[in-house]
Amino acid sequence: MKGLISELPTATQLVEECHKLLSAIVSLLGF
């Protein structure tokens, strides 16, 4: 369980990166 908690920040970072990528694609497509 402790290992899972220590990996949570990484997961959050990954979600933020994916969100940034999606935002970039959307702005490029002009939606």
C-alpha positions in Angstrom: 0.0 0.0 0.0 2.8 2.3 0.8 4.3 1.8 -2.6 1.0 2.7 -4.2 0.8 6.0 -2.3 4.4 6.9 -3.3 3.5 6.3 -7.0 0.4 8.6 -6.8 2.3 11.8 -7.6 3.7 10.2 -10.7 0.2 9.2 -11.8 -1.1 12.8 -11.3 1.8 14.1 -13.3 1.0 11.7 -16.1 -2.6 12.8 -16.1 -1.5 16.5 -16.3 0.8 15.7 -19.2 -2.0 13.9 -21.1 -4.3 16.9 -20.4 -1.7 19.3 -21.7 -1.2 17.2 -24.8 -5.0 17.0 -25.4 -5.3 20.8 -25.0 -2.5 21.3 -27.5 -4.2 19.0 -30.0 -7.6 20.7 -29.6 -6.1 24.2 -30.0 -4.2 23.0 -33.1 -7.4 21.5 -34.6 -9.2 24.8 -33.8 -12.1 23.2 -31.7 
